Amino acid sequence: MSSQTHSTQKPGSPPPVGADPVGAKKKTSSGRITVFGLAMLNVAAVAALANDSQQAEYGLSSVTFFALAAILFLVPICLVAAELATGWPEPGGIFRWIGEGLGAGLGFTAILLLYVEVTISQAAGLSSIANILGFFQTDIHRAMEWAEHPTTWIVLVFGIGYFWAITFLASRGVTVFQTIAKWGVVFGTLIPLAAMVVLVIIWLAHGNKPAIDMTWSGLVPKWSGMGTLALAAGVFFSYAGMEMNAAHIKQLKNPRKAYPAAILIAALLSMAIFIVGTVIIAMVVPQKDINIIYAIYTTFYEIGKAAGIPWVFTIVAWLTLLAGLAGVISWLAGVPLMLVNAGRGGFLPKWAQKVNEKGMPARLMFLMAMVISVLLIALVLFPNVEGFYAMLTQTVTILYLLIYVLMFTAFMKLRRNQPNRPRSFTVPGGKAGAWIVAILGVFSSVFGIVLAFFPPSQIAKEVGSPVIYVGGIALMVALTFLLAFGIYRARKPSWVDTTNPAPPFTWQIEGLKKPEKVTSNVPTEMLSEGQDGMGMPVKRHFSPDDQVTEEQLISGGFLPEKKRGKTGAPAVGTVTSSVTATSHHDAAPVVSAAATTPPRTGTVTQAAPSEAVPTDPATAASAAARAAREAAAESEALAAAAQALAQEAEADQALADAQEKAQAAHKAAQVAEEKAHFSPGKHAAPPSDEDEQKPKDGHGSNT
C-alpha cells in the first residue's frame, strides 16, 4: 500500500505537523500513513528475529516468560496507548500524554529521555549489526570467529556509515520511511520466520532431537539466581516501543479507529516473532553454545543442512540487515519528530527546531547520528563488544521503563482529571479495569528497573567487576536526567516558535495553570481548532465545565455509535460550540444544534439541567452548580430586560407628550399667521364666526 500526500490545506489553518517554523520557498505535506504501514512501523521498532537469541537460553520456558510479559506488560501498554492516542491525538505522542496528565515539565523530561534512550539503543544495536559482517559469506566458522573477535575499525566504519545512510533515508519523509519499514518487516522478518518454521520441520523429520525439554514441564521456568531474573526482565523489555509511533497519529486517516487497529496487529505479530523464533533457536542450538549476537545464524545453518542448503544463513544475514534497517528507521522517524513537536513549544533552542521540506526534524536526526558515531568509537575502550552491548542495553531498559512509569501514572491522572473527555477507545472494565491495567504496567516497569542492575549471568565474565557494571549504568541514567532537567530550566520565551502547529495542552486552553480535575466533555480536536501553537497565548479560552451534546460527539466521529446513551452527555438540546470544529476523518464541520442565546466568544454553552442525567455524585454536584449559575444568569437577564421595557415605556410616554405639545404649537402658529395676513389698512378684516353663521341670499348679499 502506498501512501498519498495532501494536496490542499484550508486557508488560515495551521501548517502541517513538522512544518518549518522559519519558512521556506516551497513546502510539501508530510503525507499519509496507512494502518498496515503503522503496524509495520511498530513491528519494526519492537520485534526482529535477531533479538530472539537473548531469550533462547530459557528454552521452552521462554514461552511462559513471553506470555507473562504479554499479560503484565504488552497488553497494558497497548490498551493505555490506544486510549491516550484516541483521547489526545494532537502532535507529540508520549510528550502530549504525560504533559496532559502530569504537566509540561515531566512531559518534556519523558520525551528527552526517550530521545537519549533511542540514541544509546541504536548505538548498541549497530555494534551488534557490525559484528555479523562475517555472516555475509558462506563460511560459518570464519563468520563466528569474526563475530567473537571483530576488526574494530571495520565495525566502526560499517556502523557509522550504515546509520548515516539510514538517517538520510528517514529524513526524506513519510513515503520513504514507511515503505522501508513495511517491506523491511515483510522480507527481513516475516519471510525468514516462515522459512525457519519449514526448515525446522524438515530438521526434525531427519531424526534430529530438540536440545530442550519439549514436554509440558519444560514450560515451567527454572530458578538459577538473580542473573537469570535480570535476563528475564529483558523478555518484558522486548515489547517496549509499541506506543512509540504515536508520533505519526495525525498522518493516519481516521486515527481514532486506525491507531487501535494498527497497535493490535503489531502486538500479535510481535508475539509470534518472539515466541516462534526463540523456541526454534532453543531447539536447535544447545544452551551452552547460544551467543546472543549470532545464534540466529547458526540456527539457520543447522536446520539448513538438513534441507541441503546450509548456506541459507547467508541469505538470512542479508535479510536481517534489511530488518535492522526497518527497525532503525522506524525509531529514527518517530522519536525526533515527537521531540521537535515538544521543542517548538519553547522547550528547545531554535536551532534544534528546524525541519526540512518533508516536515522531518533533520537537525535532531543528524545530531543523533553524530552522538551514535561517538558511542561506536567508544567501543575501542572495552575489551569485548558483548560486554559493552550488555551495559548499553540495560541502561536503555531503565530509561524506557521509567518513561512507562510516567505514562501509566499520567493515564490514571487523566482518568481522574478528565473523565468526560471523549476517547473512542477506552480500557475495558471501567475504573476497576483502568486501575488493574495501570498497576500491572507500573509493577512490571519497576520490576524491570530493579532487575536491570543485576548483571546477566552469561555476560558477567565479559563485563568484569559488578561495580563497573552497576556504576556505569547508574552514571548514564543520572547524566540523562541531568540533561533533561538542565534544558527545561534553561528554556527561554524566545525559544517559542510562533508558527508551531501543535496546540497547547487542554488544561492550558481551559485556563488552568496545571492539570486539574474538569468536567468538560469537549473533544481535544474541538478545543485545539484554530488555536495558536503551544507556548503562545491561548487564542480561544474554554471553561473547564463546557459541554457538547452526545449527538455532536458521535456525528463528528469523536465517539463510536455503540456508546450512544452511555456517555452522560446530553443527547439533544441547545448545547453548541461557538468555535467551528472539524471532524478528524473527513474535514466536515461538526454538526451542532442551534442556540437559543448567543454563546460566549471562544466557549461552548452549557446544557440545561434537564438535558443530561449525572451518573455519579461529583458529576451531579457539578451539574447542580452549573444549573444554579445558569438560573442566576437568566434571572439577571430577565431583570435587565424588565428594566429596559420600563424605560422604553417611559420614553414612549414622553415622546407622545412631546408630539401633542408640538401639534398644539403648530396650530397656534397657523392661527397667528392667518391673523397677520388680514391686518387693518391693507385687507378686509377676516369674517367673524358670527358672520359665517348668517345665511346668504342668491346674490351674495345678506337678507
Buried (B, 14 or more C-beta within 10 A) or exposed (E): EEBEEEEEEEEEEBBBBBBBBEEEEEBBBBBBBBBBBBBBBBBBBBBBBBBBBBBBBBBBBBBBBBBBBBEBBBBBBBBBBBBBBBBBBBBBBBBBBBBBBBBBBBBBBBBBBBBBBBBBBBBBBBBBBBBBBBBEEBEBEEBBEBBBEBEBEEBBEBBBEBBBEBBBBBBBBBBBBBBBBBBBBBBBBBBBBEBBEEBBEBBBEEEBEBBBBBEEEBBEBEEEEBBBBBBBBBBBBBBBBBBBBBBBBBBBBBBBBBBBBBBBBBBEBBBBBBBBBBBBBBBBBEEEEBBBBBBBBBBBBBBBBBBEBBBBBBBBBEBBBBBBBBBBBBBBBBBBBBBBBBBBBBBBEBEBBBBBBBBBBBBBBBBBBBBBBEBBBBBEEBEBBBBBBBBBBBBBBBBBBBBBBBBBBBBBBBBEBBBBBBBBBBBEEEEEEBBBBBEBBBBBBBBBBBBBBBBBBBBBEBBBEEEEBBEBBEEBBEEBBEBBBEBBEEBEEEBBBEBBBBBBBBBBBBEBEEBEBBBBBBBBBBBBBBBBBBBBEBBBBBBBBBBBBBBBBBBBBBBEEEBEEEBBBBBEBBBBBBBEBBBBBEEEEBEBBEBEEEBEEBBBBBBBBEBBEBEEEEBEEBBEEBBEEBEEEEEEEEEEEEEEEEEEEEEEEEEEEEEEEEEEEEEEEEEEEEEEEEEEEEEEEEEEEEEEEEEEEEEEEEE
